[in-house]
């Protein structure tokens, strides 16, 4: 005889589900804000390159300082977890997020003297402090979103949250580019300094307000019922170790492409655009991540019927095409629609399986960026713009695959994955050095190598040490 759940049990389950939805809604606000600010680095690079007369290597130190902070912060977090036990298990996700917001606010305040005194080193210091705050936010927020529901749907939730992150990265080049570059090819120094001061003071205020909001709202608490485990136990999982390298190469490739897009578009043999014109096309690159992540949230969701999924997956690129046509022109929308259709086809080939979709998208990125290296004009330009669509689901899928099955080591594994954001600090600098030595186009071989590794991880690497469990999860997903 089957035992039916009591009304009390059902009510408790409903309350928990509602609490999870509210928590997810609040956390996605963080994804939007740090996406917006992170993408402003792509606008700061050409601006500071002009103002301080920097070469490509020196200009990409912007990304080195910002993402280098991720590495330093994650190393400190990881070593403390090895010696004392996991920090999140001790203080909780909520307090970790609050501290991250306060540190990020302090970093934003440092932009005021940096712009006022026009000291490049102080800009780098402000970026480093801002990156430290984002490190804590990433370590806490990504696994928190992943555990607000079933493991099978973790990729879908992360893709939805990352979609809001990409909305921030989409509008940031438009807003930042308008205020910094709208008065000439490159903004007047005094006007640019005051603009930077105003923008980052506003960001500091937003972070302080959000810290207060998180202080007083209630969020579901997730803490391990076992004792705090010391030592680097998370590294015993091969799929996590390979996932760390996957995050390293992914962020290095994505940031490397985004950092040099405006300079790439300026090349006479590509498009000969000004900084102001180029910044608008950078928005297409980051906007592609937003579109792809929203499609990914639908494709990788476990709560929709197959017909509903298909309909929504077709609707999103269709709405995107119409919106681009209305906001720009139909010729631009026509070029972009080629990549929208290719994205949709890639999702169907991925069959709602996170790993397969990761492998397919990475392969397409290898093809697109290689084409941009060996061609010129609109073809090269649009191949790099279209790459944004295929970068879309990589972070979410890698992260979800890498922390799957870690249990009580999830937070430690998360800190190791955030540590791998070091790739965004080192690889763009390496790309900048190659650009100085051999030319900007050939520097994009670095992202090609990055995505080639992700092809391996998507098809083979994620299985390391856990083949049986993966097969059972994939069978569940394919039956839906």
The 8 nearest C-alpha neighbors of each residue, nearest first, counted from 0:
[[1, 2, 3, 4, 5, 6, 8, 9],
 [2, 0, 3, 4, 5, 8, 6, 9],
 [1, 3, 0, 4, 5, 8, 6, 9],
 [4, 2, 1, 5, 6, 0, 8, 9],
 [3, 5, 8, 9, 2, 6, 7, 1],
 [4, 6, 8, 7, 9, 3, 10, 2],
 [7, 5, 9, 8, 10, 4, 11, 3],
 [6, 8, 10, 5, 9, 11, 4, 12],
 [7, 9, 11, 5, 6, 10, 4, 12],
 [8, 10, 12, 6, 11, 7, 13, 5],
 [11, 9, 13, 7, 12, 8, 6, 14],
 [12, 10, 8, 14, 9, 13, 7, 15],
 [11, 13, 9, 15, 10, 14, 8, 16],
 [14, 12, 10, 16, 15, 11, 9, 17],
 [15, 13, 17, 11, 16, 12, 18, 10],
 [14, 16, 18, 12, 13, 17, 11, 19],
 [17, 15, 13, 19, 18, 14, 12, 20],
 [18, 16, 14, 20, 19, 15, 13, 21],
 [17, 19, 15, 21, 16, 20, 14, 22],
 [18, 20, 22, 16, 17, 21, 147, 23],
 [19, 21, 23, 17, 18, 22, 24, 16],
 [22, 20, 24, 18, 23, 19, 17, 25],
 [23, 21, 19, 25, 24, 20, 218, 18],
 [22, 24, 20, 26, 21, 25, 19, 27],
 [25, 23, 21, 27, 22, 26, 20, 28],
 [26, 24, 22, 28, 23, 27, 21, 29],
 [25, 27, 23, 28, 29, 24, 22, 140],
 [26, 28, 30, 160, 29, 24, 25, 23],
 [29, 27, 31, 26, 30, 25, 32, 24],
 [28, 30, 32, 27, 26, 31, 33, 25],
 [29, 31, 164, 27, 28, 33, 32, 34],
 [30, 32, 164, 167, 163, 34, 28, 29],
 [33, 31, 35, 29, 34, 30, 167, 36],
 [32, 34, 36, 35, 30, 31, 37, 29],
 [33, 35, 164, 167, 168, 37, 31, 32],
 [36, 34, 167, 168, 32, 171, 33, 38],
 [35, 37, 33, 39, 38, 34, 32, 171],
 [38, 36, 34, 39, 35, 40, 33, 168],
 [39, 37, 168, 40, 36, 35, 41, 171],
 [38, 40, 42, 36, 41, 37, 171, 43],
 [39, 41, 43, 38, 42, 37, 44, 61],
 [42, 40, 258, 39, 44, 43, 38, 257],
 [43, 41, 39, 40, 44, 45, 176, 172],
 [42, 44, 40, 46, 41, 47, 45, 39],
 [43, 45, 47, 46, 41, 42, 58, 48],
 [46, 44, 48, 47, 43, 42, 49, 262],
 [47, 45, 43, 49, 48, 44, 50, 42],
 [48, 46, 50, 49, 44, 45, 43, 51],
 [49, 47, 53, 45, 52, 46, 58, 51],
 [48, 50, 52, 47, 46, 51, 45, 53],
 [49, 51, 47, 52, 48, 46, 188, 53],
 [50, 52, 53, 48, 49, 47, 119, 46],
 [53, 51, 49, 48, 50, 54, 47, 58],
 [54, 52, 48, 57, 51, 58, 55, 49],
 [53, 55, 57, 56, 58, 48, 52, 435],
 [56, 54, 431, 58, 57, 59, 435, 53],
 [55, 57, 431, 432, 59, 58, 54, 428],
 [58, 56, 54, 60, 55, 59, 53, 48],
 [57, 59, 55, 60, 48, 56, 44, 53],
 [58, 60, 61, 56, 428, 62, 57, 55],
 [61, 59, 63, 62, 58, 57, 64, 428],
 [62, 60, 59, 64, 63, 123, 58, 65],
 [61, 63, 65, 60, 424, 64, 59, 66],
 [424, 62, 64, 60, 67, 61, 66, 65],
 [65, 63, 127, 67, 61, 62, 123, 66],
 [66, 64, 127, 126, 130, 62, 67, 68],
 [65, 67, 424, 69, 68, 63, 423, 62],
 [66, 68, 64, 424, 70, 63, 69, 65],
 [69, 67, 71, 130, 131, 66, 127, 70],
 [70, 68, 66, 134, 72, 67, 71, 130],
 [69, 71, 418, 421, 67, 73, 68, 72],
 [72, 70, 68, 74, 73, 69, 75, 67],
 [73, 71, 75, 69, 74, 70, 131, 68],
 [72, 74, 418, 76, 70, 75, 71, 414],
 [73, 75, 77, 71, 76, 72, 70, 78],
 [76, 74, 72, 78, 73, 77, 79, 71],
 [77, 75, 73, 79, 74, 78, 72, 80],
 [76, 78, 80, 74, 79, 75, 73, 414],
 [79, 77, 81, 75, 80, 76, 74, 82],
 [78, 80, 82, 76, 81, 77, 83, 75],
 [81, 79, 84, 85, 77, 83, 78, 82],
 [80, 82, 230, 229, 78, 79, 231, 84],
 [83, 81, 79, 80, 229, 84, 230, 78],
 [84, 82, 80, 79, 81, 229, 85, 86],
 [85, 83, 80, 229, 227, 228, 81, 82],
 [84, 86, 80, 88, 87, 411, 89, 227],
 [87, 85, 89, 88, 90, 80, 84, 76],
 [88, 86, 91, 89, 90, 85, 92, 95],
 [87, 89, 85, 86, 91, 222, 90, 223],
 [90, 88, 86, 87, 91, 85, 84, 227],
 [89, 91, 87, 88, 94, 86, 95, 92],
 [92, 90, 87, 93, 88, 94, 89, 95],
 [91, 93, 95, 139, 87, 94, 96, 90],
 [92, 94, 96, 95, 91, 97, 213, 218],
 [95, 93, 97, 96, 92, 91, 90, 98],
 [94, 96, 92, 98, 93, 97, 99, 135],
 [95, 97, 99, 93, 136, 94, 98, 92],
 [98, 96, 94, 210, 100, 99, 95, 101],
 [99, 97, 101, 95, 100, 96, 102, 94],
 [98, 100, 132, 135, 96, 136, 102, 97],
 [99, 101, 103, 97, 98, 206, 102, 210],
 [102, 100, 104, 98, 103, 99, 207, 97],
 [101, 103, 132, 105, 99, 104, 100, 98],
 [102, 104, 132, 129, 106, 100, 105, 101],
 [105, 103, 203, 101, 107, 102, 106, 206],
 [106, 104, 102, 108, 103, 107, 101, 109],
 [107, 105, 129, 128, 125, 103, 109, 104],
 [106, 108, 104, 199, 203, 109, 105, 110],
 [109, 107, 105, 110, 106, 111, 200, 203],
 [110, 108, 125, 106, 111, 107, 112, 113],
 [109, 111, 113, 108, 107, 112, 125, 114],
 [110, 112, 196, 109, 113, 114, 108, 115],
 [113, 111, 115, 114, 110, 116, 109, 121],
 [114, 112, 110, 121, 122, 111, 115, 117],
 [115, 113, 117, 192, 112, 111, 116, 110],
 [116, 114, 112, 113, 117, 111, 192, 193],
 [115, 117, 113, 118, 114, 112, 111, 121],
 [118, 116, 114, 113, 115, 119, 192, 112],
 [117, 119, 121, 120, 113, 116, 122, 114],
 [118, 120, 122, 121, 117, 123, 113, 51],
 [121, 119, 123, 122, 118, 124, 113, 125],
 [120, 122, 124, 113, 123, 118, 119, 125],
 [123, 121, 119, 125, 113, 120, 124, 126],
 [122, 124, 126, 120, 121, 125, 64, 127],
 [125, 123, 121, 127, 126, 122, 120, 128],
 [126, 124, 106, 109, 122, 128, 127, 123],
 [125, 127, 65, 129, 123, 124, 128, 130],
 [126, 128, 65, 124, 64, 130, 68, 125],
 [129, 127, 106, 131, 125, 130, 126, 124],
 [130, 128, 106, 103, 126, 132, 131, 127],
 [129, 131, 65, 133, 127, 68, 128, 132],
 [132, 130, 134, 128, 68, 133, 129, 72],
 [133, 131, 99, 103, 102, 129, 134, 130],
 [132, 134, 136, 130, 131, 135, 137, 99],
 [135, 133, 131, 69, 137, 132, 136, 130],
 [136, 134, 99, 138, 133, 137, 132, 139],
 [135, 137, 133, 96, 99, 139, 134, 138],
 [136, 138, 134, 140, 139, 135, 141, 133],
 [139, 137, 135, 414, 136, 413, 140, 134],
 [138, 140, 136, 137, 92, 141, 143, 142],
 [139, 141, 143, 137, 136, 142, 138, 144],
 [142, 140, 144, 143, 137, 139, 138, 145],
 [141, 143, 145, 144, 140, 139, 146, 413],
 [144, 142, 140, 146, 145, 141, 139, 147],
 [143, 145, 147, 141, 142, 146, 140, 157],
 [144, 146, 153, 142, 143, 147, 141, 157],
 [145, 147, 148, 143, 144, 142, 149, 153],
 [148, 146, 144, 145, 19, 143, 149, 23],
 [147, 149, 146, 150, 145, 153, 152, 19],
 [150, 148, 151, 152, 153, 146, 147, 145],
 [149, 151, 153, 152, 148, 403, 146, 145],
 [152, 150, 149, 153, 472, 301, 154, 476],
 [151, 153, 155, 150, 154, 149, 301, 300],
 [154, 152, 145, 150, 156, 155, 151, 157],
 [155, 153, 157, 156, 152, 399, 396, 395],
 [154, 156, 296, 299, 300, 158, 152, 153],
 [157, 155, 159, 153, 158, 154, 160, 296],
 [156, 158, 160, 154, 395, 159, 155, 161],
 [157, 159, 161, 296, 292, 155, 156, 160],
 [158, 160, 162, 296, 156, 161, 157, 293],
 [161, 159, 157, 27, 162, 163, 158, 156],
 [160, 162, 164, 158, 163, 159, 157, 165],
 [163, 161, 289, 292, 159, 165, 164, 160],
 [162, 164, 166, 31, 165, 161, 160, 30],
 [165, 163, 31, 30, 161, 34, 162, 167],
 [166, 164, 289, 168, 162, 167, 163, 288],
 [165, 167, 163, 169, 164, 168, 289, 162],
 [166, 168, 35, 31, 34, 165, 164, 169],
 [167, 169, 35, 165, 34, 38, 171, 166],
 [170, 168, 286, 282, 285, 166, 167, 171],
 [169, 171, 173, 167, 172, 168, 174, 166],
 [170, 172, 35, 174, 168, 173, 169, 175],
 [173, 171, 175, 176, 282, 278, 174, 170],
 [172, 174, 170, 176, 171, 279, 175, 177],
 [173, 175, 177, 171, 176, 172, 170, 178],
 [176, 174, 172, 178, 177, 171, 173, 179],
 [177, 175, 173, 179, 172, 180, 174, 278],
 [176, 178, 181, 174, 175, 180, 179, 173],
 [177, 179, 175, 176, 181, 180, 174, 194],
 [180, 178, 186, 176, 191, 177, 175, 181],
 [181, 179, 186, 185, 275, 176, 177, 182],
 [180, 182, 177, 183, 178, 179, 275, 186],
 [183, 181, 180, 186, 184, 185, 187, 179],
 [184, 182, 185, 181, 186, 180, 187, 275],
 [183, 185, 273, 274, 180, 275, 186, 182],
 [186, 184, 180, 183, 274, 187, 46, 179],
 [187, 185, 180, 179, 183, 191, 182, 188],
 [186, 188, 190, 189, 191, 185, 182, 183],
 [187, 189, 191, 190, 192, 186, 50, 193],
 [190, 188, 192, 191, 187, 193, 186, 194],
 [189, 191, 193, 187, 192, 188, 194, 186],
 [190, 192, 194, 188, 189, 193, 179, 186],
 [191, 193, 114, 189, 195, 194, 190, 188],
 [192, 194, 196, 190, 195, 191, 197, 189],
 [195, 193, 191, 197, 192, 196, 190, 198],
 [194, 196, 198, 192, 193, 197, 191, 199],
 [197, 195, 111, 193, 194, 199, 198, 200],
 [196, 198, 194, 200, 195, 199, 193, 201],
 [199, 197, 195, 201, 200, 196, 194, 202],
 [198, 200, 202, 107, 201, 196, 197, 203],
 [201, 199, 203, 197, 202, 198, 108, 196],
 [200, 202, 204, 199, 198, 203, 205, 197],
 [201, 203, 199, 205, 204, 200, 206, 198],
 [204, 202, 104, 200, 206, 107, 201, 205],
 [203, 205, 201, 207, 202, 206, 208, 200],
 [204, 206, 202, 208, 203, 207, 209, 201],
 [207, 205, 209, 203, 104, 100, 208, 204],
 [206, 208, 210, 204, 209, 205, 203, 101],
 [207, 209, 211, 205, 210, 206, 204, 212],
 [210, 208, 212, 206, 211, 207, 213, 205],
 [209, 211, 97, 207, 213, 208, 212, 100],
 [212, 210, 214, 208, 209, 213, 207, 215],
 [213, 211, 209, 214, 210, 215, 216, 208],
 [214, 212, 210, 216, 211, 215, 209, 97],
 [215, 213, 211, 212, 216, 210, 97, 94],
 [214, 216, 213, 212, 211, 217, 210, 218],
 [217, 215, 213, 214, 212, 218, 211, 22],
 [216, 218, 215, 219, 213, 22, 214, 18],
 [217, 219, 22, 220, 216, 18, 93, 19],
 [220, 218, 221, 18, 19, 217, 22, 15],
 [219, 221, 218, 222, 91, 92, 93, 217],
 [222, 220, 219, 223, 91, 92, 143, 88],
 [221, 223, 88, 220, 224, 91, 87, 89],
 [222, 224, 225, 407, 221, 88, 226, 227],
 [225, 223, 222, 226, 407, 227, 221, 88],
 [226, 224, 223, 227, 407, 228, 222, 88],
 [225, 227, 228, 224, 223, 84, 229, 407],
 [228, 226, 84, 229, 225, 85, 88, 223],
 [229, 227, 84, 226, 230, 85, 407, 408],
 [228, 230, 84, 81, 82, 83, 80, 227],
 [229, 231, 81, 232, 82, 228, 80, 84],
 [230, 232, 81, 233, 234, 229, 80, 411],
 [231, 233, 234, 230, 235, 408, 229, 228],
 [232, 234, 235, 408, 231, 412, 236, 411],
 [235, 233, 236, 232, 231, 240, 239, 237],
 [234, 236, 233, 232, 237, 231, 240, 239],
 [235, 237, 234, 239, 238, 233, 240, 464],
 [238, 236, 240, 239, 463, 464, 235, 241],
 [237, 239, 463, 461, 241, 240, 236, 401],
 [240, 238, 401, 242, 237, 241, 236, 243],
 [241, 239, 237, 243, 242, 238, 234, 236],
 [240, 242, 238, 244, 243, 239, 237, 245],
 [243, 241, 245, 239, 401, 240, 244, 238],
 [244, 242, 416, 240, 246, 245, 241, 419],
 [243, 245, 247, 241, 242, 246, 248, 419],
 [244, 246, 242, 248, 243, 247, 249, 453],
 [245, 247, 249, 243, 244, 248, 419, 250],
 [248, 246, 422, 419, 244, 245, 420, 249],
 [247, 249, 449, 251, 245, 246, 250, 422],
 [250, 248, 246, 252, 251, 247, 245, 253],
 [251, 249, 423, 253, 252, 248, 247, 254],
 [252, 250, 423, 422, 248, 426, 249, 254],
 [251, 253, 446, 255, 249, 250, 254, 449],
 [252, 254, 250, 256, 255, 251, 249, 257],
 [255, 253, 257, 256, 251, 252, 258, 250],
 [256, 254, 427, 252, 258, 253, 257, 251],
 [255, 257, 253, 254, 258, 259, 260, 252],
 [256, 258, 254, 260, 255, 259, 253, 41],
 [259, 257, 41, 255, 256, 254, 260, 44],
 [258, 260, 262, 257, 261, 256, 263, 255],
 [259, 261, 263, 257, 262, 258, 264, 256],
 [262, 260, 277, 264, 263, 259, 274, 278],
 [261, 263, 265, 259, 260, 264, 266, 45],
 [264, 262, 260, 261, 265, 266, 259, 439],
 [263, 265, 261, 270, 262, 266, 272, 269],
 [266, 264, 271, 272, 262, 263, 273, 270],
 [265, 267, 271, 269, 268, 264, 263, 270],
 [268, 266, 271, 269, 270, 265, 272, 264],
 [267, 269, 266, 375, 376, 270, 271, 265],
 [270, 268, 376, 375, 266, 267, 264, 271],
 [271, 269, 264, 272, 267, 376, 265, 268],
 [272, 270, 267, 265, 266, 264, 269, 273],
 [273, 271, 265, 270, 264, 276, 277, 274],
 [272, 274, 276, 275, 184, 277, 265, 271],
 [275, 273, 277, 276, 184, 278, 261, 180],
 [274, 276, 180, 278, 273, 277, 176, 181],
 [277, 275, 273, 274, 278, 279, 272, 280],
 [276, 278, 274, 261, 280, 279, 275, 272],
 [279, 277, 281, 275, 280, 276, 172, 176],
 [280, 278, 282, 277, 281, 276, 173, 172],
 [281, 279, 283, 282, 277, 278, 284, 276],
 [280, 282, 278, 284, 283, 279, 277, 172],
 [281, 283, 169, 280, 285, 279, 284, 172],
 [284, 282, 286, 280, 281, 285, 287, 384],
 [283, 285, 387, 384, 281, 287, 282, 286],
 [286, 284, 169, 282, 288, 287, 283, 168],
 [287, 285, 169, 283, 289, 288, 284, 282],
 [286, 288, 388, 387, 290, 285, 284, 289],
 [287, 289, 391, 388, 387, 291, 285, 286],
 [288, 290, 165, 162, 286, 292, 287, 291],
 [291, 289, 287, 293, 292, 288, 286, 294],
 [292, 290, 391, 294, 288, 388, 293, 289],
 [293, 291, 295, 162, 158, 289, 391, 294],
 [292, 294, 296, 295, 290, 162, 291, 159],
 [295, 293, 291, 297, 292, 296, 312, 298],
 [294, 296, 292, 298, 293, 297, 299, 291],
 [295, 297, 155, 158, 159, 293, 294, 299],
 [298, 296, 300, 294, 295, 299, 308, 293],
 [299, 297, 295, 351, 300, 296, 294, 308],
 [298, 300, 155, 351, 296, 297, 295, 154],
 [299, 301, 155, 297, 298, 152, 302, 296],
 [302, 300, 152, 303, 299, 151, 476, 479],
 [303, 301, 300, 304, 152, 479, 297, 299],
 [304, 302, 301, 307, 308, 305, 300, 297],
 [305, 303, 307, 306, 308, 479, 302, 301],
 [304, 306, 308, 307, 309, 303, 479, 310],
 [307, 305, 309, 308, 304, 310, 303, 311],
 [308, 306, 310, 304, 305, 309, 303, 311],
 [307, 309, 305, 311, 306, 310, 312, 297],
 [310, 308, 312, 306, 307, 311, 305, 313],
 [309, 311, 307, 313, 312, 308, 314, 306],
 [310, 312, 314, 308, 313, 309, 307, 315],
 [311, 313, 309, 294, 310, 314, 315, 308],
 [314, 312, 310, 311, 315, 316, 309, 317],
 [313, 315, 311, 317, 312, 316, 318, 310],
 [314, 316, 318, 317, 312, 313, 319, 311],
 [317, 315, 319, 318, 314, 339, 313, 320],
 [316, 318, 314, 320, 319, 315, 313, 321],
 [317, 319, 321, 315, 320, 316, 314, 322],
 [320, 318, 316, 322, 317, 321, 323, 315],
 [321, 319, 317, 323, 318, 322, 332, 316],
 [320, 322, 324, 318, 319, 323, 325, 317],
 [323, 321, 319, 325, 324, 320, 326, 318],
 [324, 322, 326, 320, 332, 325, 321, 327],
 [325, 323, 329, 328, 332, 321, 327, 322],
 [324, 326, 322, 323, 327, 321, 328, 329],
 [325, 327, 323, 324, 322, 328, 321, 329],
 [328, 326, 324, 325, 323, 331, 329, 332],
 [329, 327, 324, 330, 331, 325, 332, 326],
 [328, 330, 324, 332, 331, 333, 327, 325],
 [331, 329, 333, 332, 328, 334, 324, 327],
 [332, 330, 334, 333, 329, 328, 335, 327],
 [331, 333, 329, 324, 335, 330, 323, 334],
 [332, 334, 330, 336, 331, 335, 329, 337],
 [335, 333, 331, 336, 332, 337, 330, 381],
 [334, 336, 332, 337, 333, 338, 331, 339],
 [335, 337, 339, 333, 338, 334, 332, 340],
 [338, 336, 335, 340, 339, 334, 341, 333],
 [337, 339, 341, 336, 340, 335, 385, 342],
 [340, 338, 336, 342, 341, 337, 316, 343],
 [339, 341, 343, 342, 338, 337, 336, 344],
 [342, 340, 338, 344, 339, 343, 345, 337],
 [343, 341, 345, 339, 340, 344, 338, 346],
 [342, 344, 340, 346, 345, 341, 339, 347],
 [343, 345, 341, 347, 342, 346, 340, 348],
 [346, 344, 342, 348, 343, 347, 349, 341],
 [347, 345, 349, 343, 348, 344, 342, 356],
 [346, 348, 350, 344, 349, 345, 343, 351],
 [347, 349, 345, 350, 346, 344, 356, 359],
 [348, 350, 356, 346, 355, 347, 351, 352],
 [351, 349, 347, 348, 352, 346, 356, 477],
 [352, 350, 299, 298, 349, 353, 346, 356],
 [351, 353, 350, 355, 354, 349, 356, 473],
 [354, 352, 356, 396, 355, 357, 351, 154],
 [355, 353, 457, 357, 356, 352, 358, 458],
 [354, 356, 358, 349, 357, 352, 353, 457],
 [357, 355, 349, 359, 353, 354, 358, 352],
 [358, 356, 354, 457, 355, 360, 359, 393],
 [357, 359, 457, 454, 355, 361, 356, 458],
 [360, 358, 356, 362, 361, 357, 355, 363],
 [359, 361, 363, 357, 389, 362, 358, 356],
 [362, 360, 364, 358, 454, 450, 363, 359],
 [361, 363, 365, 359, 364, 360, 454, 358],
 [362, 364, 366, 360, 365, 361, 367, 359],
 [365, 363, 361, 367, 366, 362, 368, 386],
 [364, 366, 362, 447, 363, 368, 367, 450],
 [365, 367, 363, 369, 364, 368, 370, 362],
 [368, 366, 364, 370, 382, 369, 365, 363],
 [369, 367, 371, 370, 365, 366, 364, 383],
 [368, 370, 372, 366, 371, 367, 365, 373],
 [369, 371, 367, 368, 373, 372, 374, 366],
 [372, 370, 379, 368, 369, 374, 373, 382],
 [373, 371, 369, 440, 370, 374, 441, 368],
 [372, 374, 370, 371, 369, 375, 379, 440],
 [375, 373, 379, 371, 372, 370, 378, 376],
 [374, 376, 379, 269, 268, 378, 377, 371],
 [375, 377, 269, 378, 379, 268, 270, 380],
 [378, 376, 380, 379, 381, 269, 375, 270],
 [379, 377, 381, 380, 376, 382, 375, 374],
 [380, 378, 371, 375, 382, 374, 377, 381],
 [379, 381, 377, 378, 382, 383, 269, 376],
 [382, 380, 384, 383, 378, 379, 385, 377],
 [381, 383, 385, 367, 379, 384, 380, 371],
 [384, 382, 386, 381, 385, 380, 368, 371],
 [383, 385, 284, 381, 386, 382, 387, 283],
 [386, 384, 382, 387, 383, 388, 338, 381],
 [387, 385, 383, 389, 384, 388, 364, 382],
 [388, 386, 284, 287, 390, 288, 385, 389],
 [389, 387, 287, 288, 291, 391, 386, 390],
 [388, 390, 391, 386, 360, 387, 364, 342],
 [391, 389, 387, 388, 393, 392, 288, 386],
 [390, 392, 288, 291, 389, 292, 388, 393],
 [391, 393, 395, 292, 394, 390, 396, 158],
 [392, 394, 396, 395, 390, 391, 357, 397],
 [395, 393, 397, 396, 392, 398, 246, 249],
 [396, 394, 398, 157, 392, 397, 393, 158],
 [395, 397, 399, 393, 398, 394, 353, 154],
 [396, 398, 400, 394, 399, 395, 401, 393],
 [399, 397, 401, 395, 396, 400, 394, 402],
 [398, 400, 396, 401, 402, 397, 154, 403],
 [401, 399, 397, 403, 398, 402, 396, 461],
 [400, 402, 239, 242, 398, 399, 403, 238],
 [403, 401, 399, 405, 400, 409, 398, 404],
 [404, 402, 400, 405, 401, 399, 150, 406],
 [403, 405, 406, 402, 409, 401, 150, 465],
 [406, 404, 409, 408, 402, 403, 407, 233],
 [407, 405, 408, 409, 404, 403, 402, 223],
 [406, 408, 409, 223, 405, 410, 225, 228],
 [407, 409, 405, 411, 406, 233, 410, 412],
 [410, 408, 412, 405, 411, 407, 406, 402],
 [411, 409, 413, 412, 408, 414, 142, 87],
 [412, 410, 414, 408, 413, 409, 415, 233],
 [411, 413, 409, 415, 410, 414, 233, 408],
 [412, 414, 410, 416, 411, 415, 138, 409],
 [413, 415, 417, 411, 416, 412, 138, 73],
 [416, 414, 418, 412, 413, 417, 411, 419],
 [415, 417, 413, 419, 243, 418, 414, 412],
 [416, 418, 414, 419, 420, 415, 413, 73],
 [419, 417, 70, 73, 415, 416, 420, 69],
 [418, 420, 247, 421, 416, 417, 243, 246],
 [421, 419, 422, 418, 417, 247, 423, 69],
 [420, 422, 419, 70, 424, 423, 67, 66],
 [423, 421, 247, 251, 420, 425, 424, 426],
 [422, 424, 251, 250, 421, 420, 66, 425],
 [63, 425, 423, 66, 421, 67, 62, 422],
 [426, 424, 422, 428, 427, 423, 63, 429],
 [425, 427, 429, 251, 428, 422, 423, 430],
 [428, 426, 255, 430, 429, 425, 431, 251],
 [429, 427, 431, 430, 426, 425, 59, 56],
 [430, 428, 426, 432, 427, 431, 425, 433],
 [429, 431, 427, 433, 442, 428, 432, 426],
 [432, 430, 56, 428, 55, 434, 429, 433],
 [431, 433, 429, 56, 435, 434, 430, 428],
 [432, 434, 436, 430, 442, 431, 435, 437],
 [433, 435, 439, 438, 431, 442, 432, 437],
 [436, 434, 432, 433, 438, 437, 55, 431],
 [435, 437, 433, 434, 438, 432, 431, 439],
 [438, 436, 434, 433, 435, 441, 439, 442],
 [439, 437, 434, 440, 441, 435, 436, 442],
 [438, 440, 434, 442, 441, 263, 437, 435],
 [439, 441, 372, 442, 438, 443, 434, 263],
 [440, 442, 443, 439, 438, 444, 372, 437],
 [443, 441, 434, 430, 433, 439, 444, 440],
 [442, 444, 445, 441, 446, 440, 447, 372],
 [443, 445, 447, 442, 446, 441, 448, 369],
 [444, 446, 443, 448, 447, 442, 430, 449],
 [447, 445, 252, 449, 448, 443, 444, 450],
 [446, 448, 444, 365, 450, 449, 445, 451],
 [449, 447, 451, 445, 446, 450, 444, 452],
 [450, 448, 248, 446, 447, 451, 452, 252],
 [449, 451, 453, 452, 361, 447, 448, 365],
 [450, 452, 448, 454, 453, 449, 447, 365],
 [453, 451, 455, 450, 454, 449, 456, 448],
 [452, 454, 456, 450, 455, 451, 361, 457],
 [453, 455, 358, 451, 457, 361, 452, 456],
 [456, 454, 452, 453, 458, 457, 459, 460],
 [457, 455, 460, 453, 459, 461, 454, 458],
 [458, 456, 358, 354, 357, 454, 455, 355],
 [457, 459, 455, 358, 456, 355, 454, 354],
 [460, 458, 456, 455, 461, 462, 457, 463],
 [459, 461, 456, 462, 463, 455, 241, 457],
 [460, 462, 238, 456, 463, 459, 457, 400],
 [463, 461, 466, 460, 465, 459, 464, 238],
 [464, 462, 238, 237, 461, 460, 465, 466],
 [463, 465, 237, 462, 466, 238, 236, 461],
 [466, 464, 462, 467, 463, 468, 469, 238],
 [465, 467, 469, 462, 468, 464, 470, 463],
 [468, 466, 470, 469, 465, 471, 464, 462],
 [469, 467, 471, 470, 466, 465, 472, 473],
 [470, 468, 472, 466, 467, 471, 473, 465],
 [469, 471, 473, 467, 468, 472, 474, 466],
 [470, 472, 474, 468, 469, 473, 475, 467],
 [473, 471, 469, 475, 474, 470, 468, 476],
 [474, 472, 476, 470, 475, 471, 469, 477],
 [473, 475, 477, 471, 472, 476, 470, 478],
 [476, 474, 472, 478, 473, 477, 471, 479],
 [475, 477, 473, 479, 474, 478, 472, 352],
 [476, 478, 474, 479, 475, 473, 350, 351],
 [479, 477, 475, 476, 474, 473, 305, 472],
 [478, 476, 477, 475, 304, 305, 301, 303]]
